[in-house]
Amino acid sequence: MRLCDEDIKKWILKKKLIITPTPNMKKIHGATIDIRLSNKFRIFKKSHDAIIDLNKSSENIKSVLKKNISDEICIADNKSFILKPKNFALALTIEKISMPNNLVGWLDGRSSLARLGLMIHMTSHRIDPGWNGKIVLELFNAGNFILALTPGMFIAALSFEILSGFSSKPYNYKNRSKYFNQESIISSLIYKE
């Protein structure tokens, strides 16, 4: 069962669902809460010879990913990040989310931004039970216009579903959860699988 706006407020006020900084309750609508874009981005270097062979050993993948294929940048709050058509970048939310073990979250883009071609996640829109950290957004400009993204803008919405019980193996259960307590934009750690 998906939480409605009033239930999202209750879960936040009772600190069952922790969102830091505490969100403006006016940004909870129907069944979602709006979240904002931070000023941190990760941009990928253009390379015509870099091949990441996902069928190779984890050491091979790790060696390619460790070759500094991207840079994390931080822009001033009053500046904009420019995302050109057909370009991909990672970004971070301002909000940090701490999920209880009986709740799963879903990240969705805003319709008004999608209508301009902005995708905010490629496939990873689930926020697992037991997750803690800031959310990395997978930005892609599928449109024909250059998009200027400003820190602090409302970029996405979260919704939440109650599980049938408490997860016996939540995200924080594993000793080495790859992205747990994420505060910065971590590149792919697929080689740790």
N, CA, C and O of each residue as an XYZ file, in Angstrom:
772
protein
N       0.845     -1.179      0.000
C       0.000      0.000      0.000
C       0.894      1.249      0.000
O       1.811      1.365      0.813
N       0.622      2.154     -0.900
C       1.393      3.390     -1.011
C       0.891      4.400      0.019
O      -0.314      4.518      0.246
N       1.821      5.127      0.642
C       1.439      6.129      1.632
C       0.810      7.335      0.945
O       1.302      7.791     -0.087
N      -0.278      7.853      1.517
C      -0.877      9.098      1.030
C      -0.150     10.265      1.695
O       0.686     10.066      2.575
N      -0.477     11.475      1.267
C       0.191     12.672      1.791
C       0.126     12.760      3.316
O       1.132     13.066      3.956
N      -1.034     12.499      3.902
C      -1.175     12.606      5.355
C      -0.328     11.567      6.076
O       0.230     11.844      7.138
N      -0.231     10.361      5.497
C       0.598      9.330      6.111
C       2.085      9.642      5.974
O       2.859      9.360      6.889
N       2.494     10.217      4.851
C       3.900     10.632      4.704
C       4.248     11.628      5.798
O       5.301     11.520      6.427
N       3.367     12.600      6.029
C       3.596     13.590      7.093
C       3.724     12.906      8.450
O       4.621     13.230      9.228
N       2.832     11.966      8.734
C       2.865     11.261     10.028
C       4.172     10.489     10.198
O       4.787     10.540     11.263
N       4.600      9.777      9.161
C       5.835      9.001      9.251
C       7.033      9.917      9.491
O       7.948      9.562     10.235
N       7.031     11.093      8.864
C       8.133     12.042      9.057
C       8.083     12.620     10.477
O       9.107     12.673     11.157
N       6.904     13.051     10.926
C       6.768     13.651     12.262
C       7.089     12.654     13.367
O       7.627     13.037     14.405
N       6.766     11.377     13.158
C       7.060     10.342     14.164
C       8.485      9.813     14.026
O       8.908      8.937     14.781
N       9.229     10.362     13.043
C      10.615      9.977     12.771
C      10.768      8.495     12.413
O      11.808      7.888     12.670
N       9.719      7.925     11.818
C       9.821      6.577     11.258
C      10.544      6.651      9.912
O      11.311      5.756      9.557
N      10.291      7.718      9.180
C      10.944      8.043      7.919
C      11.681      9.349      8.171
O      11.067     10.358      8.519
N      12.999      9.328      7.996
C      13.790     10.529      8.308
C      14.290     11.153      7.014
O      14.987     10.518      6.223
N      13.918     12.409      6.821
C      14.390     13.189      5.680
C      15.064     14.428      6.241
O      14.448     15.206      6.970
N      16.352     14.609      5.892
C      17.142     15.722      6.411
C      17.655     16.557      5.245
O      18.220     15.993      4.308
N      17.483     17.870      5.262
C      16.751     18.643      6.264
C      15.253     18.326      6.221
O      14.729     17.868      5.205
N      14.591     18.576      7.324
C      13.158     18.299      7.405
C      12.451     19.045      6.277
O      12.617     20.255      6.127
N      11.670     18.326      5.492
C      11.044     18.961      4.327
C       9.905     19.909      4.687
O       9.283     19.806      5.744
N       9.662     20.823      3.776
C       8.510     21.706      3.880
C       7.267     20.854      3.638
O       7.124     20.255      2.572
N       6.380     20.797      4.609
C       5.189     19.944      4.501
C       4.285     20.366      3.342
O       3.446     19.583      2.899
N       4.448     21.594      2.849
C       3.660     22.049      1.694
C       4.122     21.369      0.406
O       3.437     21.436     -0.614
N       5.282     20.718      0.454
C       5.808     20.031     -0.728
C       5.431     18.554     -0.744
O       5.994     17.771     -1.509
N       4.481     18.180      0.098
C       3.930     16.828      0.086
C       2.579     16.915     -0.619
O       1.679     17.628     -0.175
N       2.451     16.178     -1.727
C       1.249     16.270     -2.555
C       0.672     14.881     -2.806
O       1.398     13.997     -3.261
N      -0.579     14.668     -2.530
C      -1.260     13.425     -2.886
C      -0.590     12.179     -2.339
O      -1.026     11.624     -1.330
N       0.475     11.738     -3.006
C       1.199     10.535     -2.584
C       2.707     10.684     -2.750
O       3.434      9.691     -2.758
N       3.185     11.948     -2.885
C       4.614     12.176     -3.102
C       5.121     13.351     -2.284
O       4.353     14.172     -1.782
N       6.457     13.402     -2.166
C       7.124     14.554     -1.574
C       8.203     15.003     -2.557
O       8.969     14.186     -3.068
N       8.253     16.300     -2.813
C       9.230     16.847     -3.750
C      10.600     16.933     -3.086
O      10.715     17.267     -1.907
N      11.636     16.626     -3.869
C      13.008     16.747     -3.379
C      13.811     17.632     -4.326
O      13.445     17.824     -5.485
N      14.930     18.174     -3.796
C      15.676     19.212     -4.506
C      17.039     18.756     -4.992
O      17.627     17.802     -4.482
N      17.513     19.465     -5.987
C      18.815     19.225     -6.600
C      19.892     19.948     -5.800
O      19.739     21.120     -5.456
N      20.992     19.237     -5.504
C      22.111     19.895     -4.815
C      22.994     20.606     -5.840
O      22.631     20.727     -7.010
N      24.137     21.067     -5.391
C      25.071     21.753     -6.289
C      26.229     20.848     -6.706
O      27.231     21.326     -7.238
N      26.093     19.530     -6.466
C      27.153     18.583     -6.805
C      26.742     17.738     -8.014
O      25.626     17.225     -8.094
N      27.690     17.615     -8.952
C      27.462     16.867    -10.183
C      28.706     16.050    -10.507
O      29.812     16.404    -10.099
N      28.526     14.967    -11.234
C      29.656     14.185    -11.752
C      29.496     14.129    -13.260
O      28.484     13.659    -13.780
N      30.525     14.624    -13.955
C      30.488     14.648    -15.415
C      31.502     13.641    -15.955
O      32.566     13.442    -15.369
N      31.162     13.013    -17.068
C      31.995     11.972    -17.648
C      32.815     12.541    -18.790
O      32.338     13.344    -19.591
N      34.052     12.104    -18.838
C      34.964     12.540    -19.892
C      34.613     11.828    -21.194
O      34.212     10.664    -21.187
N      34.765     12.525    -22.292
C      34.527     11.925    -23.602
C      35.690     10.990    -23.916
O      36.855     11.374    -23.810
N      35.365      9.781    -24.295
C      36.407      8.822    -24.640
C      35.876      7.923    -25.745
O      34.783      7.365    -25.649
N      36.664      7.799    -26.777
C      36.253      6.956    -27.894
C      36.920      5.586    -27.847
O      36.611      4.714    -28.659
N      37.840      5.394    -26.887
C      38.513      4.105    -26.827
C      38.294      3.365    -25.509
O      38.737      2.226    -25.365
N      37.626      3.984    -24.561
C      37.379      3.309    -23.283
C      36.213      2.339    -23.437
O      35.107      2.722    -23.820
N      36.487      1.093    -23.134
C      35.456      0.061    -23.188
C      35.356     -0.568    -21.805
O      36.352     -1.033    -21.251
N      34.172     -0.579    -21.263
C      33.934     -1.253    -19.994
C      33.224     -2.553    -20.334
O      32.022     -2.564    -20.600
N      33.971     -3.641    -20.325
C      33.434     -4.947    -20.673
C      32.844     -5.580    -19.419
O      33.573     -6.073    -18.558
N      31.530     -5.564    -19.327
C      30.846     -6.040    -18.127
C      30.877     -7.565    -17.998
O      30.445     -8.104    -16.979
N      31.381     -8.264    -19.015
C      31.536     -9.715    -18.932
C      32.914    -10.113    -18.421
O      33.172    -11.295    -18.189
N      33.793     -9.148    -18.245
C      35.152     -9.432    -17.771
C      35.152     -9.572    -16.252
O      34.131     -9.393    -15.588
N      36.310     -9.892    -15.738
C      36.455    -10.048    -14.286
C      36.256     -8.720    -13.580
O      36.374     -7.655    -14.186
N      35.956     -8.794    -12.300
C      35.746     -7.570    -11.527
C      37.015     -6.729    -11.480
O      36.928     -5.503    -11.409
N      38.186     -7.348    -11.518
C      39.440     -6.591    -11.510
C      39.595     -5.787    -12.793
O      40.081     -4.656    -12.757
N      39.183     -6.362    -13.942
C      39.244     -5.651    -15.209
C      38.330     -4.429    -15.187
O      38.733     -3.341    -15.598
N      37.109     -4.607    -14.712
C      36.155     -3.495    -14.636
C      36.678     -2.427    -13.686
O      36.617     -1.235    -13.985
N      37.191     -2.861    -12.545
C      37.727     -1.927    -11.548
C      38.866     -1.105    -12.137
O      38.941      0.101    -11.900
N      39.750     -1.735    -12.900
C      40.894     -1.002    -13.462
C      40.437      0.062    -14.448
O      41.023      1.143    -14.501
N      39.393     -0.226    -15.236
C      38.880      0.768    -16.181
C      38.203      1.914    -15.415
O      38.432      3.085    -15.718
N      37.375      1.574    -14.428
C      36.647      2.603    -13.689
C      37.574      3.472    -12.840
O      37.243      4.621    -12.546
N      38.707      2.950    -12.450
C      39.657      3.714    -11.637
C      40.502      4.677    -12.471
O      41.315      5.415    -11.915
N      40.323      4.683    -13.791
C      41.133      5.525    -14.675
C      40.617      6.951    -14.766
O      40.876      7.650    -15.746
N      39.897      7.377    -13.755
C      39.438      8.756    -13.717
C      38.606      9.113    -14.949
O      38.954     10.024    -15.700
N      37.511      8.392    -15.148
C      36.659      8.611    -16.317
C      35.632      9.716    -16.089
O      34.881     10.077    -16.995
N      35.609     10.251    -14.857
C      34.651     11.319    -14.560
C      35.231     12.258    -13.510
O      36.188     11.924    -12.811
N      34.638     13.424    -13.416
C      35.039     14.421    -12.423
C      33.825     14.883    -11.646
O      32.761     15.116    -12.220
N      33.985     15.015    -10.334
C      32.911     15.598     -9.536
C      33.146     17.100     -9.470
O      34.251     17.565     -9.190
N      32.081     17.841     -9.733
C      32.180     19.296     -9.673
C      31.129     19.823     -8.704
O      30.095     19.198     -8.470
N      31.425     20.977     -8.158
C      30.500     21.651     -7.251
C      30.323     23.059     -7.805
O      31.297     23.792     -7.978
N      29.086     23.430     -8.081
C      28.854     24.755     -8.653
C      28.272     25.682     -7.583
O      27.694     25.222     -6.599
N      28.428     26.965     -7.782
C      27.871     27.941     -6.846
C      26.347     27.847     -6.865
O      25.745     27.564     -7.900
N      25.740     28.085     -5.718
C      24.286     27.962     -5.596
C      23.519     28.906     -6.521
O      22.366     28.638     -6.862
N      24.140     29.991     -6.923
C      23.451     30.949     -7.800
C      23.778     30.726     -9.282
O      23.371     31.514    -10.135
N      24.511     29.655     -9.583
C      24.855     29.315    -10.967
C      23.995     28.137    -11.417
O      23.265     27.555    -10.615
N      24.081     27.790    -12.692
C      23.333     26.654    -13.231
C      24.286     25.627    -13.817
O      25.354     25.962    -14.329
N      23.875     24.373    -13.732
C      24.585     23.292    -14.389
C      23.951     23.133    -15.767
O      22.732     23.003    -15.882
N      24.765     23.142    -16.795
C      24.276     23.065    -18.166
C      24.325     21.615    -18.638
O      25.383     20.987    -18.643
N      23.160     21.090    -19.035
C      23.063     19.726    -19.551
C      22.625     19.811    -21.015
O      21.479     20.139    -21.323
N      23.561     19.509    -21.894
C      23.290     19.596    -23.332
C      22.488     18.383    -23.801
O      22.479     17.348    -23.136
N      21.818     18.509    -24.941
C      21.076     17.369    -25.496
C      21.973     16.141    -25.658
O      23.131     16.247    -26.063
N      21.416     14.982    -25.336
C      22.074     13.677    -25.447
C      23.259     13.526    -24.501
O      24.098     12.651    -24.713
N      23.351     14.355    -23.465
C      24.415     14.240    -22.474
C      23.895     13.622    -21.186
O      22.716     13.730    -20.847
N      24.815     12.968    -20.477
C      24.523     12.248    -19.247
C      25.416     12.780    -18.138
O      26.594     13.060    -18.363
N      24.860     12.918    -16.943
C      25.633     13.329    -15.766
C      24.958     12.749    -14.531
O      23.776     12.407    -14.550
N      25.716     12.650    -13.482
C      25.152     12.252    -12.195
C      25.001     13.501    -11.344
O      25.772     14.452    -11.479
N      24.014     13.496    -10.475
C      23.796     14.624     -9.571
C      23.372     14.067     -8.220
O      23.142     12.866     -8.081
N      23.272     14.926     -7.244
C      22.953     14.533     -5.884
C      21.771     15.346     -5.386
O      21.593     16.499     -5.778
N      20.970     14.750     -4.530
C      19.875     15.493     -3.911
C      20.398     16.247     -2.687
O      21.409     15.872     -2.094
N      19.696     17.303     -2.328
C      19.993     18.002     -1.079
C      19.586     17.126      0.098
O      20.292     17.031      1.102
N      18.432     16.491     -0.053
C      17.864     15.710      1.041
C      18.584     14.383      1.236
O      18.960     13.712      0.276
N      18.763     14.027      2.487
C      19.277     12.718      2.875
C      18.086     11.925      3.386
O      17.285     12.432      4.172
N      17.970     10.681      2.940
C      16.821      9.840      3.277
C      17.299      8.675      4.145
O      18.313      8.044      3.846
N      16.566      8.399      5.211
C      16.833      7.240      6.050
C      15.550      6.414      6.105
O      14.555      6.819      6.706
N      15.599      5.247      5.463
C      14.418      4.404      5.311
C      14.341      3.360      6.417
O      15.350      2.738      6.749
N      13.158      3.160      6.990
C      12.997      2.057      7.935
C      12.971      0.727      7.178
O      12.881      0.708      5.950
N      13.050     -0.365      7.904
C      13.137     -1.688      7.276
C      11.809     -2.231      6.772
O      11.759     -3.344      6.249
N      10.736     -1.470      6.919
C       9.432     -1.931      6.419
C       8.831     -0.974      5.392
O       7.618     -0.954      5.186
N       9.687     -0.185      4.755
C       9.221      0.798      3.779
C      10.161      0.791      2.584
O      11.377      0.706      2.753
N       9.609      0.880      1.374
C      10.408      1.028      0.161
C      10.010      2.347     -0.484
O       8.835      2.715     -0.493
N      10.993      3.054     -1.021
C      10.721      4.337     -1.659
C      10.873      4.233     -3.165
O      11.578      3.361     -3.674
N      10.199      5.139     -3.872
C      10.264      5.187     -5.333
C      10.562      6.618     -5.763
O       9.898      7.558     -5.329
N      11.553      6.770     -6.608
C      11.970      8.063     -7.125
C      11.363      8.251     -8.511
O      11.489      7.382     -9.373
N      10.713      9.376     -8.718
C      10.125      9.677    -10.025
C      10.482     11.097    -10.435
O      10.621     11.993     -9.603
N      10.627     11.274    -11.747
C      10.869     12.605    -12.271
C       9.593     13.429    -12.260
O       8.489     12.908    -12.099
N       9.774     14.713    -12.434
C       8.626     15.612    -12.518
C       8.163     15.669    -13.972
O       8.974     15.781    -14.891
N       6.858     15.590    -14.161
C       6.272     15.577    -15.502
C       6.656     16.823    -16.294
O       6.969     16.728    -17.481
N       6.634     17.971    -15.662
C       6.951     19.222    -16.378
C       8.382     19.235    -16.891
O       8.656     19.809    -17.945
N       9.306     18.605    -16.154
C      10.695     18.531    -16.607
C      10.857     17.447    -17.673
O      11.624     17.612    -18.622
N      10.134     16.343    -17.514
C      10.199     15.258    -18.497
C       9.699     15.735    -19.857
O      10.181     15.280    -20.894
N       8.744     16.639    -19.851
C       8.192     17.155    -21.111
C       9.184     18.041    -21.860
O       8.967     18.405    -23.016
N      10.281     18.379    -21.172
C      11.368     19.120    -21.816
C      12.519     18.180    -22.193
O      13.521     18.608    -22.765
N      12.360     16.900    -21.866
C      13.368     15.902    -22.211
C      14.255     15.463    -21.067
O      15.145     14.640    -21.278
N      14.050     15.981    -19.851
C      14.927     15.643    -18.732
C      14.498     14.337    -18.069
O      13.381     14.205    -17.569
N      15.417     13.382    -18.081
C      15.222     12.130    -17.338
C      16.086     12.225    -16.084
O      17.240     12.646    -16.159
N      15.539     11.837    -14.936
C      16.324     11.958    -13.693
C      16.798     10.611    -13.164
O      17.589     10.563    -12.222
N      16.330      9.529    -13.750
C      16.900      8.224    -13.422
C      16.802      7.332    -14.655
O      15.831      7.380    -15.410
N      17.831      6.526    -14.831
C      17.840      5.612    -15.977
C      17.054      4.349    -15.623
O      16.132      3.966    -16.343
N      17.414      3.715    -14.534
C      16.679      2.531    -14.083
C      16.578      2.442    -12.572
O      15.672      1.787    -12.055
N      17.478      3.078    -11.861
C      17.539      2.859    -10.411
C      16.662      3.849     -9.658
O      17.144      4.848     -9.124
N      15.379      3.555     -9.624
C      14.484      4.474     -8.934
C      13.939      3.905     -7.622
O      13.089      4.529     -6.987
N      14.418      2.732     -7.214
C      13.974      2.140     -5.946
C      14.906      2.564     -4.826
O      16.126      2.542     -4.985
N      14.332      2.952     -3.686
C      15.107      3.242     -2.484
C      14.777      2.123     -1.497
O      13.675      2.055     -0.953
N      15.744      1.263     -1.285
C      15.527      0.036     -0.526
C      15.230      0.276      0.951
O      15.637      1.290      1.517
N      14.510     -0.674      1.575
C      14.361     -0.651      3.024
C      15.758     -0.660      3.660
O      16.640     -1.390      3.208
N      15.956      0.139      4.695
C      17.254      0.196      5.355
C      18.254      1.131      4.702
O      19.382      1.259      5.180
N      17.861      1.787      3.614
C      18.757      2.728      2.913
C      18.981      3.966      3.773
O      18.090      4.389      4.508
N      20.164      4.537      3.677
C      20.478      5.801      4.323
C      21.469      6.552      3.435
O      22.513      6.010      3.074
N      21.150      7.775      3.090
C      22.071      8.590      2.307
C      21.342      9.546      1.386
O      20.113      9.587      1.332
N      22.141     10.311      0.664
C      21.591     11.196     -0.360
C      21.400     10.368     -1.631
O      22.108      9.385     -1.850
N      20.460     10.763     -2.446
C      20.135      9.999     -3.644
C      20.930     10.543     -4.828
O      20.964     11.749     -5.076
N      21.564      9.627     -5.548
C      22.260     10.012     -6.780
C      21.253      9.942     -7.926
O      20.581      8.929     -8.122
N      21.164     11.017     -8.661
C      20.272     11.119     -9.814
C      21.072     10.847    -11.084
O      22.208     11.301    -11.218
N      20.485     10.118    -11.994
C      21.119      9.807    -13.280
C      20.456     10.687    -14.328
O      19.439     10.311    -14.911
N      21.027     11.849    -14.564
C      20.425     12.844    -15.441
C      20.779     12.585    -16.902
O      21.938     12.357    -17.249
N      19.759     12.626    -17.742
C      19.979     12.511    -19.180
C      19.056     13.492    -19.880
O      17.860     13.549    -19.595
N      19.616     14.258    -20.794
C      18.826     15.195    -21.572
C      18.455     14.526    -22.892
O      19.256     14.472    -23.825
N      17.230     14.021    -22.949
C      16.741     13.341    -24.153
C      16.086     14.319    -25.124
O      15.636     13.922    -26.199
N      16.032     15.582    -24.750
C      15.380     16.578    -25.588
C      16.324     17.252    -26.565
O      17.467     16.834    -26.748
N      15.820     18.300    -27.184
C      16.593     19.041    -28.178
C      17.106     20.378    -27.683
O      17.767     21.103    -28.426
N      16.807     20.718    -26.421
C      17.192     22.016    -25.881
C      18.260     21.844    -24.812
O      18.285     20.830    -24.114
N      19.132     22.817    -24.681
C      20.090     22.847    -23.581
C      19.299     23.181    -22.317
O      18.514     24.129    -22.307
N      19.505     22.407    -21.258
C      18.783     22.622    -20.009
C      19.726     23.177    -18.949
O      20.813     22.642    -18.735
N      19.310     24.242    -18.292
C      20.070     24.840    -17.189
C      19.404     24.396    -15.889
O      18.253     24.744    -15.624
N      20.130     23.631    -15.085
C      19.614     23.094    -13.833
C      20.228     23.862    -12.665
O      21.450     23.961    -12.552
N      19.383     24.398    -11.808
C      19.837     25.269    -10.730
C      19.761     24.557     -9.388
O      18.732     23.964     -9.065
N      20.838     24.605     -8.597
C      20.796     24.018     -7.263
C      19.608     24.556     -6.460
O      19.311     25.750     -6.490
N      18.949     23.665     -5.753
C      17.790     24.038     -4.950
C      16.466     23.858     -5.669
O      15.409     23.916     -5.042
N      16.509     23.637     -6.992
C      15.254     23.455     -7.723
C      14.640     22.105     -7.363
O      15.355     21.157     -7.037
N      13.318     22.026     -7.424
C      12.644     20.765     -7.186
C      12.818     19.912     -8.439
O      12.341     20.263     -9.518
N      13.504     18.795     -8.277
C      13.933     17.981     -9.411
C      13.168     16.673     -9.539
O      13.049     16.127    -10.636
N      12.644     16.164     -8.417
C      12.020     14.837     -8.435
C      11.022     14.715     -7.295
O      10.868     15.623     -6.478
N      10.352     13.575     -7.260
C       9.388     13.294     -6.191
C       9.610     11.879     -5.678
O       9.983     10.978     -6.430
N       9.375     11.702     -4.384
C       9.471     10.388     -3.761
C       8.096      9.930     -3.319
O       7.293     10.721     -2.824
N       7.830      8.648     -3.501
C       6.637      8.024     -2.931
C       7.110      6.818     -2.129
O       8.244      6.366     -2.285
N       6.239      6.300     -1.273
C       6.641      5.245     -0.343
C       5.568      4.171     -0.245
O       4.373      4.464     -0.245
N       6.016      2.924     -0.161
C       5.110      1.792      0.001
C       5.477      1.015      1.254
O       6.651      0.763      1.524
N       4.458      0.640      2.016
C       4.668     -0.187      3.195
C       4.824     -1.634      2.739
O       4.043     -2.123      1.923
N       5.829     -2.307      3.266
C       6.029     -3.719      2.970
C       5.075     -4.564      3.809
O       4.508     -4.071      4.784
N       4.897     -5.808      3.445
C       4.008     -6.705      4.189
C       4.572     -7.045      5.563
O       3.856     -7.575      6.412
N       5.833     -6.748      5.784
C       6.485     -6.974      7.078
C       7.831     -6.276      7.069
O       8.139     -5.527      6.142
N       8.639     -6.518      8.098
C       9.972     -5.931      8.155
C      10.929     -6.793      7.330
O      10.929     -8.019      7.446
N      11.734     -6.149      6.508
C      12.705     -6.853      5.678
C      13.744     -7.534      6.569
O      14.296     -6.910      7.476
N      14.008     -8.810      6.308
C      15.021     -9.527      7.087
C      16.431     -9.215      6.588
O      17.408     -9.435      7.304
N      16.536     -8.703      5.362
C      17.839     -8.336      4.799
C      17.744     -6.957      4.152
O      17.832     -6.843      2.929
N      17.564     -5.896      4.965
C      17.484     -4.553      4.400
C      18.836     -4.121      3.836
O      19.837     -4.818      4.003
N      18.857     -2.985      3.177
C      20.065     -2.512      2.503
C      21.247     -2.443      3.458
O      22.362     -2.809      3.088
N      21.020     -1.982      4.674
C      22.109     -1.822      5.639
C      22.494     -3.132      6.323
O      23.352     -3.128      7.205
N      21.880     -4.252      5.937
C      22.158     -5.562      6.511
C      23.535     -6.072      6.092
O      24.265     -6.658      6.891
N      23.872     -5.839      4.834
C      25.146     -6.318      4.306
C      26.297     -5.532      4.930
O      26.190     -4.322      5.134
N      27.391     -6.218      5.231
C      28.559     -5.557      5.824
C      29.126     -4.472      4.928
O      29.597     -3.439      5.404
N      29.077     -4.716      3.633
C      29.680     -3.767      2.700
C      28.662     -3.271      1.687
O      28.887     -3.378      0.482
N      27.573     -2.743      2.150
C      26.586     -2.165      1.235
C      27.279     -1.059      0.457
O      27.823     -0.127      1.048
N      27.262     -1.159     -0.867
C      28.098     -0.315     -1.716
C      27.868      1.183     -1.556
O      28.823      1.960     -1.552
N      26.626      1.589     -1.426
C      26.341      3.021     -1.447
C      25.703      3.517     -0.146
O      25.132      4.608     -0.117
N      25.793      2.738      0.919
C      25.176      3.106      2.197
C      25.863      4.342      2.778
O      27.083      4.480      2.694
N      25.073      5.233      3.363
C      25.544      6.498      3.952
C      26.190      7.410      2.903
O      27.095      8.180      3.224
N      25.740      7.326      1.685
C      26.271      8.106      0.575
C      26.035      9.603      0.817
O      24.900     10.037      1.013
N      27.104     10.368      0.800
C      27.036     11.824      0.962
C      27.562     12.548     -0.267
O      27.366     13.754     -0.420
N      28.233     11.805     -1.143
C      28.782     12.386     -2.369
C      28.373     11.494     -3.533
O      27.721     10.468     -3.341
N      28.757     11.890     -4.732
C      28.373     11.130     -5.918
C      29.414     10.047     -6.151
O      30.519     10.314     -6.622
N      29.045      8.845     -5.819
C      29.940      7.707     -5.979
C      29.699      7.108     -7.372
O      28.560      6.833     -7.752
N      30.778      6.913     -8.118
C      30.660      6.276     -9.431
C      30.275      4.813     -9.243
O      30.209      4.320     -8.117
N      30.028      4.135    -10.332
C      29.632      2.732    -10.298
C      30.636      1.879     -9.536
O      31.843      1.971     -9.763
N      30.136      1.061     -8.644
C      30.945      0.093     -7.899
C      30.544     -1.329     -8.286
O      30.545     -2.236     -7.454
N      30.207     -1.505     -9.545
C      29.745     -2.822    -10.008
C      30.800     -3.902     -9.798
O      30.462     -5.076     -9.641
N      32.061     -3.521     -9.792
C      33.139     -4.500     -9.602
C      33.145     -5.096     -8.190
O      33.854     -6.071     -7.940
N      32.375     -4.531     -7.276
C      32.307     -5.082     -5.921
C      31.282     -6.204     -5.791
O      31.140     -6.794     -4.720
N      30.580     -6.497     -6.858
C      29.551     -7.547     -6.806
C      30.177     -8.929     -6.920
O      29.465     -9.933     -6.895
